[in-house]
Amino acid sequence: MSLQAVDSDPLMSPDYEDVDINNNNIDNNINNKDSEIENPTLNDDTEGSFKNIDIEYPNKPNLLQSAGNQIDCSFITPPEPNVKRLLRSTNINSIEEYGIDIKSKVHCCDLLDNIFNHDNYNDYFIEITQAEKINDFFGSSYIIYTIQTIRKQDHEVLFETKRRYSEFDMLQKHLIARFPTLIIPPIPGKSNLIEYATGSGKNQKDTMVEKRKRMLQTFLNRLRKHPVLCCMHIIHLFIQQGAQWSSKQDIIDLKEGTNKIVSCIDEPRLVIIKDKLNLCLKYITAMYNIQSEACKNLQDLSVLYSNSGEIYNCWSMEKDPYAPILDQFRKTGETLYTKLQTALQNMETYIIDTLVQYIKYIEIALNVCKVYRNKYLRFQQISQQLENKRNYLKHMENENAHEPSYEPTGSIGIENNILRFRSTINSFIDNDPIVTRQNNISSTKDFINQLEGDQESQLSILAIASLQVDTDIQRFEKERKDDFINIFKQYALIHRDIDAYQYELWSSIKSQISNK
């Protein structure tokens, strides 16, 4: 195993497959794409009309392009650096790519062959079906979650158990402590859970509990999807009833080790990764704030429709000649209230929840970078100390009592001056300064041997950490890309359904009014 420098990082490109490392004209390609964006071709038949737009097929020809495509974004987002990508070819679904010794992957239980087999991920799912408030004998309250493991084919419940929030928290902390350089999925915060357990915030408790159920359910399914974490027997025990999952004798661990030549992530590359994550966190946080405001506006609009329905109902009872029309408006207000409430629930489930999870997810990823940096600095510290001791040993071996010796500058020179002064003092005390010098040389050699062992050990730790960070960052990016494609799709579907429903509803009312 050797330490090698690298030129790039796994986040330098938003899409790894589109990067051509042999292409020296990347800037030209970007300029060509910009020119296409700035001059979109519009079909004359689509000008002034939005009736034929199909959200499901945005690339379909003869559709009106968004005016936003003509905006020059060069001053909003800086272009990617023109660097060549030298990432190793990585199978993010292989446990060996994470520096895990494949021989340590023992057959802990049958769950490893089916539910927690990566190839069978879509054949099963874990669902939290219920959350109930429990009062103990001491008068305190807590929430307990019912976890079911279900086979999709026949919807058979294979396992069912109940866990407290504190157990979820303990499981996540154990995984973070065991794999500090892996991006462990997040769990929801605890503050609101305490409010619910104590009875405060009662009006919003049902919504809050449902949200916590969804996020904890996502946490378990993300663990099941991760190629390393799915092999942890502690997770297999967590979903089984009566299993003492936190007992040490029941935990079958994985051992780390690799024979690969690893190009460890250096400081400049780590800075680029952190900058990318911080930029992503900034945009996701902004998106969360916008979508939260949109949900608030939809909630206000739904209440407005509900109130208007009540007003139209009272008005229609006045026996006015247009009472039937007012009654139709009453029904419309009630119907739109129900439709908007459904849309709000879908936005919370598919958009808001995912954004909240990824804010926490990226914070965990940034902490992983911090842990790796500490390991990297520790390796540098040992290497620098080893170099200093080797230079000092060389100086002592070449020292001549009759000639002035070479005095290096910097911290090494200061250290040597101090040691030379100490040697001079000892020469007045010791009967045999030559023996003293030889003893110093011997002790320095022993210390160098110890540092060499520490360096080799730290290099092995750093290599495993680099493998895990490199591979898990790529896995995280792919997972984030897939999840956000689903977010955008769900967002489009939700608003398309609202607009289509309102169009049909108001068109029907218009036809009824016209026939009267």
C-alpha positions in Angstrom: 0.0 0.0 0.0 1.4 3.4 -0.9 0.3 7.0 -0.7 -0.2 8.7 -4.0 -1.2 12.2 -5.0 -4.4 12.8 -6.9 -5.6 15.7 -9.1 -9.3 15.6 -8.7 -12.2 14.7 -6.5 -15.5 12.8 -6.8 -17.5 16.0 -6.9 -15.7 17.8 -9.7 -18.4 16.8 -12.2 -22.2 16.6 -11.6 -22.3 13.6 -13.9 -19.3 11.3 -14.0 -20.2 9.5 -17.2 -20.2 12.7 -19.2 -16.6 13.7 -18.3 -14.1 13.0 -21.1 -10.6 13.0 -19.4 -8.9 13.1 -22.8 -10.8 16.1 -24.1 -8.7 19.3 -23.9 -11.5 21.5 -25.4 -13.9 21.4 -22.5 -14.3 25.2 -22.5 -15.2 25.1 -26.2 -17.9 22.5 -25.5 -19.3 24.6 -22.7 -19.4 27.7 -24.9 -21.2 25.8 -27.6 -23.8 24.6 -25.1 -24.2 28.2 -23.8 -24.8 29.5 -27.3 -27.5 26.9 -27.8 -29.2 27.9 -24.5 -29.0 31.6 -25.3 -30.7 31.1 -28.7 -33.5 28.5 -28.2 -35.5 27.7 -31.3 -39.2 28.3 -30.9 -41.9 26.8 -33.1 -44.2 29.5 -34.5 -47.2 27.3 -33.7 -46.5 27.4 -30.0 -46.1 31.1 -29.5 -48.6 32.6 -27.1 -50.1 29.2 -26.1 -49.4 26.9 -23.2 -52.2 24.4 -24.0 -49.9 21.7 -25.6 -47.2 21.6 -22.9 -46.7 18.1 -21.6 -44.7 18.0 -18.3 -44.2 14.2 -18.7 -42.3 14.8 -22.0 -40.3 18.0 -21.7 -38.1 17.1 -24.7 -41.0 16.6 -27.0 -40.6 18.8 -30.1 -42.8 21.8 -30.9 -43.2 22.8 -27.3 -42.8 26.3 -25.9 -39.5 26.7 -24.1 -39.3 28.4 -20.7 -38.2 32.1 -20.8 -35.8 31.2 -18.0 -33.7 29.3 -20.6 -32.6 32.7 -22.1 -31.2 33.9 -18.8 -27.4 34.3 -18.7 -26.4 32.3 -15.6 -22.6 32.9 -15.9 -22.7 35.4 -13.0 -24.9 33.1 -10.8 -23.0 29.9 -10.8 -19.2 29.8 -11.5 -18.1 27.4 -14.2 -16.5 24.1 -13.3 -12.7 24.1 -13.2 -11.1 22.7 -16.3 -9.3 19.8 -14.8 -8.9 16.2 -15.8 -10.7 13.6 -13.7 -8.5 10.8 -12.4 -11.0 9.0 -10.3 -10.6 5.3 -10.0 -13.3 3.1 -11.6 -15.5 2.3 -8.6 -18.4 -0.1 -8.1 -20.3 1.8 -5.4 -22.4 -1.3 -4.7 -19.4 -3.5 -3.9 -18.4 -3.9 -0.2 -14.7 -4.3 -1.2 -14.6 -0.8 -2.6 -15.1 0.5 0.9 -12.0 -1.2 2.2 -13.9 -4.0 3.9 -12.2 -7.4 4.1 -14.6 -9.7 2.1 -13.4 -12.6 4.2 -14.9 -11.0 7.3 -18.4 -11.0 5.8 -19.7 -14.0 7.5 -23.2 -15.5 7.1 -24.6 -14.0 10.2 -28.3 -14.9 9.5 -30.7 -15.7 6.7 -31.7 -12.0 6.4 -28.4 -11.4 4.6 -29.6 -13.6 1.8 -33.0 -12.0 1.2 -34.1 -8.8 3.0 -30.6 -7.3 3.3 -29.3 -8.6 0.0 -28.5 -5.6 -2.2 -29.8 -7.4 -5.3 -33.2 -8.0 -3.6 -33.7 -4.5 -2.4 -36.8 -3.8 -4.4 -38.4 -7.1 -3.3 -38.9 -6.0 0.3 -39.5 -2.9 2.3 -39.5 -1.8 5.9 -42.5 0.2 7.0 -43.3 1.9 10.3 -47.1 1.4 10.6 -47.9 2.9 14.0 -46.6 5.3 16.6 -48.3 5.2 20.0 -47.8 7.1 23.2 -46.9 4.9 26.2 -47.1 5.9 29.9 -44.8 4.0 32.2 -45.2 3.3 35.9 -43.2 6.4 36.9 -45.6 8.8 35.1 -43.3 9.6 32.2 -44.3 9.2 28.6 -42.6 8.1 25.4 -43.4 7.1 21.8 -43.0 3.6 20.5 -42.9 2.7 16.8 -44.2 -0.5 15.2 -41.7 -1.7 12.6 -42.9 -4.2 9.9 -40.7 -5.9 7.4 -42.8 -6.8 4.4 -42.4 -8.8 1.2 -43.8 -6.9 -1.7 -44.9 -9.9 -3.8 -47.6 -11.1 -1.4 -47.5 -8.3 1.1 -46.6 -10.7 3.8 -45.3 -9.3 7.1 -42.1 -11.2 7.8 -41.0 -9.4 11.0 -42.7 -7.0 13.4 -41.2 -5.3 16.4 -41.5 -2.1 18.5 -38.7 0.3 19.1 -38.4 3.6 20.9 -36.8 6.7 19.4 -33.9 6.4 21.8 -33.1 3.0 20.2 -33.0 4.6 16.7 -30.7 7.3 18.1 -28.5 4.6 19.7 -28.3 2.6 16.5 -27.3 5.7 14.5 -24.6 6.7 17.0 -23.2 3.2 17.0 -22.9 3.2 13.2 -21.2 6.6 13.2 -18.7 5.5 15.9 -18.0 2.2 14.0 -17.7 3.8 10.5 -16.7 7.5 11.1 -15.8 7.9 7.4 -19.1 6.6 6.0 -22.1 8.9 5.5 -24.6 7.4 7.9 -28.3 8.3 7.0 -29.9 10.9 9.3 -32.8 10.5 11.7 -35.3 13.3 12.8 -34.6 15.5 15.7 -35.9 14.8 19.2 -37.2 18.1 20.4 -40.7 17.9 18.9 -40.9 14.3 20.1 -40.4 15.5 23.7 -43.2 18.1 23.2 -45.6 15.4 21.9 -44.7 13.0 24.8 -45.3 15.7 27.4 -48.6 16.8 25.7 -47.6 20.3 24.5 -48.3 21.3 20.9 -51.3 19.0 20.8 -52.9 20.5 17.7 -49.9 19.6 15.5 -49.0 16.2 17.1 -50.6 14.0 14.5 -48.8 15.8 11.6 -45.5 15.7 13.6 -45.8 12.0 14.4 -46.6 11.1 10.9 -43.5 13.0 9.7 -41.3 11.3 12.2 -42.6 7.9 11.2 -41.8 8.6 7.5 -38.2 9.9 8.3 -37.4 6.9 10.6 -38.8 4.6 8.0 -36.6 6.2 5.4 -33.6 5.8 7.7 -34.1 2.0 8.0 -34.5 1.6 4.3 -31.4 3.6 3.5 -29.5 1.4 5.9 -30.8 -1.6 4.0 -29.7 -0.1 0.7 -26.2 0.7 1.8 -23.7 -2.0 0.6 -21.7 -1.9 3.9 -24.3 -1.1 6.5 -26.7 -3.8 5.2 -24.1 -6.4 6.2 -24.1 -5.2 9.9 -25.8 -7.9 12.0 -26.8 -5.3 14.5 -29.2 -3.9 11.9 -30.6 -7.3 11.2 -31.3 -7.8 14.9 -32.9 -4.3 15.2 -35.9 -5.2 13.1 -36.5 -8.6 14.8 -38.8 -8.9 17.8 -37.2 -9.8 21.1 -33.7 -9.5 19.7 -31.1 -7.9 22.1 -29.6 -5.9 19.2 -27.5 -3.7 21.5 -25.9 -6.7 23.3 -22.2 -7.1 22.4 -22.3 -10.8 22.2 -24.9 -10.6 19.4 -22.9 -8.2 17.2 -21.0 -9.7 14.3 -18.7 -7.0 13.1 -16.9 -6.4 9.8 -13.1 -6.1 9.5 -11.4 -3.5 7.4 -8.4 -4.2 5.1 -7.3 -3.9 1.5 -4.4 -4.9 -0.7 -5.1 -2.1 -3.2 -2.7 0.8 -4.0 -4.7 3.7 -2.7 -4.5 7.3 -3.9 -5.3 9.0 -0.6 -7.3 12.2 -0.7 -5.0 15.1 0.0 -5.8 18.5 1.5 -6.6 20.5 -1.7 -8.9 17.8 -2.9 -10.6 17.6 0.5 -11.2 21.4 0.4 -12.9 21.1 -3.0 -15.2 18.3 -1.7 -16.2 20.4 1.3 -16.8 23.5 -0.9 -19.1 21.4 -3.1 -21.0 20.0 -0.1 -21.4 23.5 1.4 -22.6 24.9 -1.9 -25.1 22.0 -2.2 -26.2 22.6 1.4 -26.8 26.3 0.6 -29.0 25.6 -2.4 -31.0 22.8 -0.6 -31.6 25.1 2.4 -32.8 27.9 0.1 -35.0 25.4 -1.7 -36.5 24.2 1.6 -37.3 27.8 2.6 -39.0 28.4 -0.7 -41.0 25.2 -0.6 -42.0 25.8 3.0 -43.3 29.2 2.0 -45.2 27.7 -0.9 -46.8 25.2 1.4 -47.9 28.0 3.7 -49.4 29.9 0.8 -51.3 26.8 -0.4 -52.6 26.2 3.2 -53.8 29.8 3.3 -55.4 29.4 -0.1 -57.2 26.2 0.9 -58.6 28.0 4.0 -59.7 30.9 1.8 -61.6 28.5 -0.4 -63.2 26.8 2.6 -64.3 30.2 4.1 -65.6 31.3 0.7 -67.7 28.1 0.5 -69.4 29.0 3.8 -70.2 32.5 2.6 -71.6 31.2 -0.7 -73.7 28.7 1.2 -75.3 31.4 3.4 -75.8 33.6 0.4 -77.5 30.9 -1.6 -80.1 30.5 1.2 -81.4 34.0 0.5 -83.5 32.7 -2.4 -81.8 35.0 -4.9 -82.4 34.2 -8.6 -78.8 33.1 -8.9 -78.9 30.8 -5.8 -78.1 27.7 -7.9 -74.9 29.4 -9.1 -73.9 30.3 -5.6 -74.5 26.8 -4.5 -72.1 25.6 -7.2 -69.5 28.0 -5.9 -70.0 26.6 -2.4 -69.4 23.1 -3.6 -66.3 24.3 -5.6 -64.8 25.9 -2.5 -65.2 22.8 -0.5 -63.8 20.6 -3.2 -60.8 22.8 -3.8 -60.1 22.9 -0.1 -59.9 19.1 -0.1 -57.8 19.0 -3.2 -55.3 21.5 -1.9 -55.0 19.7 1.4 -54.2 16.5 -0.5 -51.6 18.4 -2.5 -50.1 19.8 0.7 -49.8 16.3 2.2 -48.0 15.1 -1.0 -45.6 18.1 -0.9 -44.8 17.3 2.8 -44.2 13.7 2.0 -42.2 13.9 -1.3 -40.6 17.3 -1.1 -40.3 18.8 2.3 -39.3 15.6 4.1 -36.6 14.8 1.5 -35.1 18.3 1.7 -35.0 18.2 5.5 -33.3 14.8 5.3 -30.7 16.0 2.9 -29.9 19.1 5.0 -29.0 16.7 7.8 -27.4 14.2 5.3 -24.9 16.9 4.0 -24.1 18.0 7.6 -23.1 14.4 8.3 -21.1 14.3 5.1 -19.2 17.4 6.2 -18.5 15.8 9.5 -17.1 12.8 7.7 -14.7 15.2 5.8 -13.7 16.6 9.2 -12.9 13.2 10.6 -10.9 12.3 7.5 -8.9 15.5 7.7 -7.9 14.7 11.3 -6.6 11.3 10.2 -4.7 13.0 7.3 -3.2 15.6 9.6 -2.2 12.9 12.0 -0.4 11.1 9.2 1.4 14.3 8.2 2.4 15.0 11.8 4.0 11.5 12.2 5.7 11.8 8.8 7.1 15.2 9.7 8.3 14.0 13.1 9.9 11.0 11.4 11.7 13.2 8.9 13.0 15.5 11.7 14.4 12.5 13.7 16.1 11.1 10.6 17.8 14.4 10.0 18.9 14.6 13.6 20.3 11.1 13.5 22.2 11.9 10.4 23.5 15.0 12.0 24.7 13.1 15.1 26.3 10.3 13.1 28.2 12.9 11.0 29.2 15.1 13.9 32.9 15.8 14.3 34.1 17.2 17.5 37.0 19.1 15.9 35.0 20.8 13.1 31.9 23.0 13.2 28.9 21.0 12.1 26.2 21.9 9.6 23.3 23.6 11.4 20.0 23.3 9.6 17.5 26.2 9.8 14.0 26.2 11.1 12.7 24.0 13.8 15.1 21.2 13.1 18.1 23.6 13.6 16.6 24.9 16.9 16.1 21.3 18.1 19.7 20.4 17.1 21.1 23.5 18.8 19.3 22.6 22.1 20.6 19.1 21.9 24.1 20.2 21.1 24.0 22.6 24.1 22.8 19.7 26.2 25.6 17.5 24.8 28.1 20.2 25.7 26.9 20.3 29.3 26.9 16.5 29.5 30.5 16.5 28.3 31.5 18.4 31.4 29.6 15.9 33.6 30.1 12.6 31.8 33.3 10.8 32.1 32.9 9.5 28.6 30.9 11.8 26.2 31.5 9.4 23.3 29.5 6.7 25.1 26.8 9.3 25.8 26.6 10.2 22.1 26.3 6.6 21.1 23.5 6.1 23.6 21.7 9.1 22.1 22.1 7.6 18.7 20.8 4.3 19.8 17.7 5.8 21.5 17.1 8.0 18.5 17.1 4.9 16.2 14.7 3.2 18.5 12.4 6.2 18.4 12.7 6.2 14.6 11.7 2.6 14.4 8.7 3.3 16.6 7.7 6.3 14.3 8.1 4.1 11.2 5.6 1.6 12.7 3.2 4.4 13.6 3.5 5.8 10.1 2.8 2.5 8.5 -0.2 1.9 10.8 -1.6 5.4 10.2 -1.1 5.0 6.5 -3.2 1.9 6.6 -5.9 3.7 8.5 -5.7 6.7 6.1 -5.9 4.4 3.0 -9.1 2.7 4.3 -10.6 6.1 5.3 -9.8 7.4 1.8 -11.4 4.4 0.1 -14.6 4.9 2.2 -14.8 8.6 1.7 -14.1 8.4 -2.0 -16.6 5.6 -2.6 -19.3 6.8 -0.3 -19.2 10.3 -1.7 -19.9 8.9 -5.1 -22.7 6.7 -3.8 -24.1 9.7 -1.9 -24.0 11.8 -5.1 -25.8 9.2 -7.1 -28.4 8.7 -4.4 -28.9 12.5 -4.2 -29.3 12.8 -7.9 -31.9 10.1 -8.1 -33.9 11.5 -5.1 -33.9 15.0 -6.5 -35.0 13.9 -9.9 -37.9 12.3 -8.1 -38.5 15.5 -6.1 -38.7 17.6 -9.3 -41.0 15.0 -10.9 -43.4 15.0 -7.9 -43.4 18.7 -7.8 -44.4 18.9 -11.4 -47.1 16.3 -11.0 -48.6 17.9 -7.9 -49.0 21.3 -9.5 -50.1 19.9 -12.8 -52.9 17.9 -11.0 -54.0 21.1 -9.1 -54.1 23.2 -12.3 -55.8 20.5 -14.3 -58.4 19.8 -11.6 -59.2 23.6 -11.3 -59.4 23.9 -15.1 -61.9 21.1 -15.4 -63.9 22.2 -12.3 -64.3 25.9 -13.4 -64.9 24.8 -17.0 -67.8 22.7 -15.8 -69.2 25.5 -13.7 -69.0 27.9 -16.7 -70.9 25.4 -18.9 -73.6 25.1 -16.3 -73.9 28.9 -16.0 -74.1 29.3 -19.7 -76.9 26.8 -20.0 -79.1 28.7 -17.5 
